[in-house]
Amino acid sequence: FTPQKPEWGVTELANEIGSNKSTVFRFLAQMHTIGILDKNDETEKYRLGLKLFELGNRVELRTALVEKTHPVLETVAKRITETVHIAVLKDHQVFYIDKVESPQGLKISSQIGSSLPAYATSLGKVLLAFLPEEQQQRSLDHLYDEMGAIAFTGNTIINKSQMMRELALIRKREYAIDREEIEVGLICVAIPIFNQNQQVVASLSASGPANRFNEDEVKNYVAILKEGATAIQEKIGNFKLT
């Protein structure tokens, strides 16, 4: 598949590679099923699918961001002694790209490569808060009007007007808190990560049990997270997730 030849039909591809037509058909159909290939319904030909774009983005994130920032996450987790995450905003979801577990032994159920609605986590809320106004509004319209916000707990913010007030507060104080909004018993505090062009590109958080997160500790966590974000900014230059 090239810019000159972006689509292939079953017969022409079988002839090109010297293979049996039925074998090529089964191969293309399987690749279509898992999203590696897409099918043009008008021409009945196959082209590269969105799954390759997604995988390519993961490779980009690994090489451009994660490998440079992981040592910073380890330092932050050691100082805070809670689980530390770094995430980006992707398709209005918060997408976890790296994680360092708490040295205190408590395991958080989050997984690298998984995603959650941005409105339900501190990582997502802080990313939404620092988006340009138009982009922020599109995300909120999608999350609340098109998809419909779901309450994960009794504390999840499922009202768009309330979320807009929350984002304004987050932008003012420069950090977000998830007070058991995604999981009962879990609190998370997050701050934005900016590139050297001052564009928000990711968020950094500390998560732990509610009984350890008092207001004084939150202030300490924010200070340490901000030091980590500054160190990350120096490492990533003008990186921007497109």
Order of alpha helices (4+ residues) and beta strands (2+ residues): alpha-alpha-beta-beta-alpha-alpha-beta-beta-beta-alpha-alpha-alpha-beta-beta-beta-alpha
